[in-house]
Amino acid sequence: MRGFPTREQVDEIKERYPIGTVIELTADMEDVYAPIPKGTQGEISSIDDVGTLHMKWSNGRSLGVVAGEDSFKVISKPEEQEMESPKMDGIGGMNL
């Protein structure tokens, strides 16, 4: 992506990659001081006004990802995680 994305493009990024989405790098992320290797997983913690995905990486790093520039795949999204976990019935028991 060249230049800054439009508001519509940022909105698309936020819809496609909601906060809580877990991704995995499919190529090394270059960083002058400490690159993040291919295969590293992380969770999206926020998305800024230019569409950068701010991350909590499994290795403790927090380097942001740029959709369309960095290579990654989605492992899970928040609604998928909710569907997999058992729900409480409000009386202290679990609905299975």
OpenMM code with the backbone's topology and positions (N, CA, C; nanometers):
from openmm import Vec3, app, unit

residues = "MET ARG GLY PHE PRO THR ARG GLU GLN VAL ASP GLU ILE LYS GLU ARG TYR PRO ILE GLY THR VAL ILE GLU LEU THR ALA ASP MET GLU ASP VAL TYR ALA PRO ILE PRO LYS GLY THR GLN GLY GLU ILE SER SER ILE ASP ASP VAL GLY THR LEU HIS MET LYS TRP SER ASN GLY ARG SER LEU GLY VAL VAL ALA GLY GLU ASP SER PHE LYS VAL ILE SER LYS PRO GLU GLU GLN GLU MET GLU SER PRO LYS MET ASP GLY ILE GLY GLY MET ASN LEU".split()
positions = [
    Vec3(0.0859, -0.1176, 0.0000),
    Vec3(0.0000, 0.0000, 0.0000),
    Vec3(0.0896, 0.1228, 0.0000),
    Vec3(0.0652, 0.2140, -0.0888),
    Vec3(0.1452, 0.3355, -0.0975),
    Vec3(0.0685, 0.4509, -0.0346),
    Vec3(0.1394, 0.5318, 0.0450),
    Vec3(0.0744, 0.6441, 0.1099),
    Vec3(-0.0184, 0.5978, 0.2211),
    Vec3(-0.0978, 0.6901, 0.2683),
    Vec3(-0.1912, 0.6578, 0.3755),
    Vec3(-0.3219, 0.6044, 0.3178),
    Vec3(-0.3833, 0.5064, 0.3851),
    Vec3(-0.5112, 0.4528, 0.3366),
    Vec3(-0.6236, 0.5539, 0.3607),
    Vec3(-0.7290, 0.5409, 0.2826),
    Vec3(-0.8464, 0.6260, 0.3014),
    Vec3(-0.9223, 0.5802, 0.4257),
    Vec3(-1.0143, 0.6601, 0.4711),
    Vec3(-1.0994, 0.6245, 0.5855),
    Vec3(-1.1747, 0.4948, 0.5566),
    Vec3(-1.2218, 0.4789, 0.4313),
    Vec3(-1.2951, 0.3583, 0.3931),
    Vec3(-1.2044, 0.2350, 0.4013),
    Vec3(-1.0792, 0.2492, 0.3579),
    Vec3(-0.9851, 0.1371, 0.3640),
    Vec3(-0.9549, 0.0986, 0.5091),
    Vec3(-0.9397, 0.1989, 0.5958),
    Vec3(-0.9151, 0.1714, 0.7378),
    Vec3(-1.0360, 0.1017, 0.7985),
    Vec3(-1.1561, 0.1476, 0.7641),
    Vec3(-1.2776, 0.0823, 0.8151),
    Vec3(-1.2844, -0.0639, 0.7698),
    Vec3(-1.2445, -0.0914, 0.6449),
    Vec3(-1.2417, -0.2295, 0.5946),
    Vec3(-1.1430, -0.3147, 0.6737),
    Vec3(-1.0258, -0.2583, 0.7034),
    Vec3(-0.9247, -0.3303, 0.7820),
    Vec3(-0.9803, -0.3628, 0.9194),
    Vec3(-1.0456, -0.2654, 0.9831),
    Vec3(-1.1007, -0.2864, 1.1177),
    Vec3(-1.2107, -0.3920, 1.1168),
    Vec3(-1.2889, -0.3964, 1.0092),
    Vec3(-1.3943, -0.4973, 0.9989),
    Vec3(-1.3362, -0.6361, 0.9714),
    Vec3(-1.2351, -0.6416, 0.8866),
    Vec3(-1.1748, -0.7698, 0.8487),
    Vec3(-1.0910, -0.8303, 0.9606),
    Vec3(-1.0248, -0.7452, 1.0398),
    Vec3(-0.9356, -0.7905, 1.1467),
    Vec3(-0.9755, -0.7267, 1.2797),
    Vec3(-1.0862, -0.7691, 1.3395),
    Vec3(-1.1301, -0.7075, 1.4659),
    Vec3(-1.0304, -0.7319, 1.5794),
    Vec3(-1.0341, -0.6449, 1.6780),
    Vec3(-0.9492, -0.6598, 1.7962),
    Vec3(-0.9760, -0.7974, 1.8570),
    Vec3(-0.8688, -0.8673, 1.8919),
    Vec3(-0.8802, -1.0027, 1.9448),
    Vec3(-0.8499, -1.1094, 1.8414),
    Vec3(-0.8384, -1.0699, 1.7129),
    Vec3(-0.8037, -1.1648, 1.6082),
    Vec3(-0.6610, -1.2135, 1.6310),
    Vec3(-0.6401, -1.3435, 1.6143),
    Vec3(-0.5065, -1.4027, 1.6276),
    Vec3(-0.4533, -1.4288, 1.4867),
    Vec3(-0.3308, -1.3810, 1.4608),
    Vec3(-0.2680, -1.4019, 1.3313),
    Vec3(-0.1338, -1.4720, 1.3476),
    Vec3(-0.0836, -1.5258, 1.2365),
    Vec3(0.0485, -1.5890, 1.2333),
    Vec3(0.1250, -1.5334, 1.1145),
    Vec3(0.2489, -1.4944, 1.1362),
    Vec3(0.3318, -1.4432, 1.0275),
    Vec3(0.3654, -1.5552, 0.9300),
    Vec3(0.3526, -1.5278, 0.8006),
    Vec3(0.3885, -1.6252, 0.6981),
    Vec3(0.5215, -1.5890, 0.6327),
    Vec3(0.5822, -1.4804, 0.6770),
    Vec3(0.7164, -1.4385, 0.6343),
    Vec3(0.7765, -1.3584, 0.7491),
    Vec3(0.9085, -1.3551, 0.7571),
    Vec3(0.9747, -1.2759, 0.8613),
    Vec3(0.9332, -1.1301, 0.8497),
    Vec3(0.9178, -1.0642, 0.9656),
    Vec3(0.8947, -0.9194, 0.9679),
    Vec3(1.0285, -0.8529, 0.9922),
    Vec3(1.0671, -0.7695, 0.8998),
    Vec3(1.1946, -0.7008, 0.9121),
    Vec3(1.1815, -0.5870, 1.0138),
    Vec3(1.2778, -0.5818, 1.1033),
    Vec3(1.2885, -0.4734, 1.2001),
    Vec3(1.4375, -0.4560, 1.2253),
    Vec3(1.4847, -0.3338, 1.2219),
    Vec3(1.6276, -0.3069, 1.2351),
    Vec3(1.6854, -0.3690, 1.3617),
    Vec3(1.6149, -0.3586, 1.4728),
    Vec3(1.6690, -0.4019, 1.6019),
    Vec3(1.6356, -0.5462, 1.6381),
    Vec3(1.5168, -0.5912, 1.6015),
    Vec3(1.4768, -0.7271, 1.6394),
    Vec3(1.3648, -0.7757, 1.5478),
    Vec3(1.4008, -0.8412, 1.4374),
    Vec3(1.2969, -0.8915, 1.3475),
    Vec3(1.2105, -0.9973, 1.4163),
    Vec3(1.0880, -1.0126, 1.3671),
    Vec3(0.9986, -1.1148, 1.4212),
    Vec3(0.9915, -1.2260, 1.3171),
    Vec3(1.0246, -1.3500, 1.3578),
    Vec3(1.0332, -1.4588, 1.2601),
    Vec3(0.8983, -1.5125, 1.2125),
    Vec3(0.9024, -1.5663, 1.0922),
    Vec3(0.7887, -1.6379, 1.0338),
    Vec3(0.7407, -1.7430, 1.1340),
    Vec3(0.6078, -1.7602, 1.1430),
    Vec3(0.5505, -1.8594, 1.2335),
    Vec3(0.5110, -1.8032, 1.3689),
    Vec3(0.5563, -1.6812, 1.4001),
    Vec3(0.5191, -1.6188, 1.5277),
    Vec3(0.3714, -1.5825, 1.5240),
    Vec3(0.3007, -1.6112, 1.6347),
    Vec3(0.1589, -1.5762, 1.6450),
    Vec3(0.1405, -1.4606, 1.7412),
    Vec3(0.0323, -1.3862, 1.7195),
    Vec3(0.0003, -1.2749, 1.8073),
    Vec3(-0.1454, -1.2360, 1.7958),
    Vec3(-0.1894, -1.1560, 1.8916),
    Vec3(-0.3283, -1.1106, 1.8965),
    Vec3(-0.3339, -0.9605, 1.8715),
    Vec3(-0.4297, -0.9182, 1.7895),
    Vec3(-0.4481, -0.7762, 1.7610),
    Vec3(-0.5048, -0.7088, 1.8856),
    Vec3(-0.4336, -0.6068, 1.9352),
    Vec3(-0.4775, -0.5364, 2.0559),
    Vec3(-0.5450, -0.4036, 2.0236),
    Vec3(-0.5119, -0.3441, 1.9089),
    Vec3(-0.5772, -0.2206, 1.8649),
    Vec3(-0.5432, -0.1957, 1.7187),
    Vec3(-0.6192, -0.1060, 1.6570),
    Vec3(-0.5956, -0.0661, 1.5190),
    Vec3(-0.6020, 0.0858, 1.5156),
    Vec3(-0.4957, 0.1477, 1.4647),
    Vec3(-0.4920, 0.2938, 1.4674),
    Vec3(-0.5611, 0.3548, 1.3451),
    Vec3(-0.5579, 0.4881, 1.3358),
    Vec3(-0.6290, 0.5605, 1.2302),
    Vec3(-0.5683, 0.5457, 1.0913),
    Vec3(-0.4500, 0.4844, 1.0806),
    Vec3(-0.3923, 0.4576, 0.9486),
    Vec3(-0.3956, 0.3079, 0.9174),
    Vec3(-0.4654, 0.2296, 1.0004),
    Vec3(-0.4867, 0.0882, 0.9732),
    Vec3(-0.3776, -0.0053, 1.0211),
    Vec3(-0.2826, 0.0431, 1.1006),
    Vec3(-0.1794, -0.0450, 1.1552),
    Vec3(-0.2410, -0.1345, 1.2615),
    Vec3(-0.2138, -0.2660, 1.2510),
    Vec3(-0.2613, -0.3631, 1.3488),
    Vec3(-0.1578, -0.3691, 1.4609),
    Vec3(-0.1924, -0.3186, 1.5769),
    Vec3(-0.1005, -0.3226, 1.6905),
    Vec3(-0.1168, -0.4573, 1.7594),
    Vec3(-0.0033, -0.5211, 1.7868),
    Vec3(-0.0014, -0.6617, 1.8241),
    Vec3(0.0528, -0.6883, 1.9637),
    Vec3(0.0073, -0.7997, 2.0200),
    Vec3(0.0688, -0.8622, 2.1379),
    Vec3(0.1224, -0.9948, 2.0853),
    Vec3(0.2515, -0.9990, 2.0506),
    Vec3(0.3116, -1.1196, 1.9949),
    Vec3(0.3418, -1.2212, 2.1041),
    Vec3(0.3413, -1.3483, 2.0673),
    Vec3(0.3682, -1.4571, 2.1622),
    Vec3(0.5100, -1.4505, 2.2189),
    Vec3(0.6002, -1.3813, 2.1511),
    Vec3(0.7379, -1.3675, 2.1990),
    Vec3(0.7581, -1.2422, 2.2846),
    Vec3(0.6472, -1.1746, 2.3193),
    Vec3(0.6553, -1.0568, 2.4052),
    Vec3(0.6723, -0.9251, 2.3315),
    Vec3(0.6935, -0.9284, 2.2030),
    Vec3(0.7108, -0.8065, 2.1249),
    Vec3(0.5769, -0.7395, 2.0978),
    Vec3(0.5822, -0.6180, 2.0445),
    Vec3(0.4593, -0.5455, 2.0132),
    Vec3(0.4674, -0.4717, 1.8797),
    Vec3(0.5527, -0.5161, 1.7889),
    Vec3(0.5690, -0.4531, 1.6585),
    Vec3(0.4384, -0.4597, 1.5797),
    Vec3(0.3951, -0.3455, 1.5233),
    Vec3(0.2707, -0.3384, 1.4481),
    Vec3(0.2810, -0.4013, 1.3104),
    Vec3(0.1663, -0.4472, 1.2601),
    Vec3(0.1560, -0.5117, 1.1289),
    Vec3(0.0791, -0.4194, 1.0353),
    Vec3(0.1235, -0.4123, 0.9102),
    Vec3(0.0537, -0.3344, 0.8091),
    Vec3(-0.0078, -0.4322, 0.7093),
    Vec3(-0.1410, -0.4382, 0.7069),
    Vec3(-0.2116, -0.5263, 0.6131),
    Vec3(-0.1765, -0.4836, 0.4711),
    Vec3(-0.1435, -0.5804, 0.3864),
    Vec3(-0.1057, -0.5494, 0.2494),
    Vec3(0.0447, -0.5322, 0.2320),
    Vec3(0.1164, -0.5141, 0.3400),
    Vec3(0.2623, -0.5010, 0.3353),
    Vec3(0.3294, -0.6204, 0.4024),
    Vec3(0.2820, -0.6564, 0.5214),
    Vec3(0.3366, -0.7697, 0.5954),
    Vec3(0.2566, -0.8950, 0.5597),
    Vec3(0.3241, -1.0099, 0.5637),
    Vec3(0.2604, -1.1365, 0.5246),
    Vec3(0.2154, -1.2135, 0.6482),
    Vec3(0.0844, -1.2424, 0.6547),
    Vec3(0.0289, -1.3159, 0.7681),
    Vec3(-0.0986, -1.3857, 0.7282),
    Vec3(-0.1412, -1.4797, 0.8142),
    Vec3(-0.2706, -1.5453, 0.7954),
    Vec3(-0.3473, -1.5382, 0.9263),
    Vec3(-0.4797, -1.5399, 0.9153),
    Vec3(-0.5667, -1.5355, 1.0327),
    Vec3(-0.5789, -1.6765, 1.0894),
    Vec3(-0.5562, -1.6883, 1.2196),
    Vec3(-0.5714, -1.8159, 1.2902),
    Vec3(-0.7119, -1.8255, 1.3494),
    Vec3(-0.7584, -1.7186, 1.4135),
    Vec3(-0.8947, -1.7161, 1.4688),
    Vec3(-0.9392, -1.5719, 1.4895),
    Vec3(-1.0701, -1.5548, 1.4953),
    Vec3(-1.1306, -1.4237, 1.5215),
    Vec3(-1.2092, -1.4327, 1.6509),
    Vec3(-1.2361, -1.3188, 1.7158),
    Vec3(-1.3044, -1.3213, 1.8460),
    Vec3(-1.4359, -1.3982, 1.8462),
    Vec3(-1.5217, -1.3829, 1.7443),
    Vec3(-1.6505, -1.4529, 1.7440),
    Vec3(-1.6314, -1.6033, 1.7326),
    Vec3(-1.5244, -1.6483, 1.6662),
    Vec3(-1.4962, -1.7909, 1.6575),
    Vec3(-1.4558, -1.8458, 1.7938),
    Vec3(-1.3797, -1.7677, 1.8708),
    Vec3(-1.3368, -1.8100, 2.0033),
    Vec3(-1.4563, -1.8212, 2.0967),
    Vec3(-1.5508, -1.7263, 2.0880),
    Vec3(-1.6696, -1.7289, 2.1731),
    Vec3(-1.7545, -1.8517, 2.1444),
    Vec3(-1.7669, -1.8893, 2.0160),
    Vec3(-1.8487, -2.0041, 1.9789),
    Vec3(-1.7887, -2.1343, 2.0312),
    Vec3(-1.6572, -2.1400, 2.0465),
    Vec3(-1.5914, -2.2618, 2.0914),
    Vec3(-1.5964, -2.2806, 2.2416),
    Vec3(-1.6125, -2.1723, 2.3191),
    Vec3(-1.6114, -2.1839, 2.4642),
    Vec3(-1.7526, -2.2062, 2.5172),
    Vec3(-1.7682, -2.2875, 2.6233),
    Vec3(-1.9008, -2.3121, 2.6804),
    Vec3(-1.9592, -2.1852, 2.7409),
    Vec3(-2.0909, -2.1707, 2.7341),
    Vec3(-2.1612, -2.0541, 2.7879),
    Vec3(-2.2147, -2.0843, 2.9271),
    Vec3(-2.2172, -1.9835, 3.0122),
    Vec3(-2.2732, -1.9969, 3.1466),
    Vec3(-2.4240, -1.9703, 3.1385),
    Vec3(-2.5029, -2.0408, 3.2201),
    Vec3(-2.6477, -2.0245, 3.2156),
    Vec3(-2.6986, -1.9167, 3.3113),
    Vec3(-2.6117, -1.8492, 3.3831),
    Vec3(-2.6528, -1.7439, 3.4731),
    Vec3(-2.6840, -1.7930, 3.6128),
    Vec3(-2.6876, -1.9238, 3.6366),
    Vec3(-2.7178, -1.9776, 3.7691),
    Vec3(-2.5959, -2.0496, 3.8238),
    Vec3(-2.4865, -2.0380, 3.7565),
    Vec3(-2.3647, -2.1009, 3.8042),
    Vec3(-2.3279, -2.2287, 3.7314),
    Vec3(-2.4140, -2.2736, 3.6412),
    Vec3(-2.3842, -2.3943, 3.5641),
    Vec3(-2.3468, -2.3606, 3.4225),
    Vec3(-2.2977, -2.4595, 3.3538),
    Vec3(-2.2595, -2.4389, 3.2151),
    Vec3(-2.3612, -2.5044, 3.1239),
    Vec3(-2.3927, -2.4359, 3.0147),
    Vec3(-2.4760, -2.4948, 2.9105),
    Vec3(-2.3843, -2.5608, 2.8101),
    Vec3(-2.3958, -2.6876, 2.7908),
    Vec3(-2.3101, -2.7581, 2.6954),
    Vec3(-2.3887, -2.8050, 2.5769),
] * unit.nanometer
topology = app.Topology()
chain = topology.addChain("A")
for resn in residues:
    res = topology.addResidue(resn, chain)
    for name in ("N", "CA", "C"):
        topology.addAtom(name, app.Element.getBySymbol(name[0]), res)
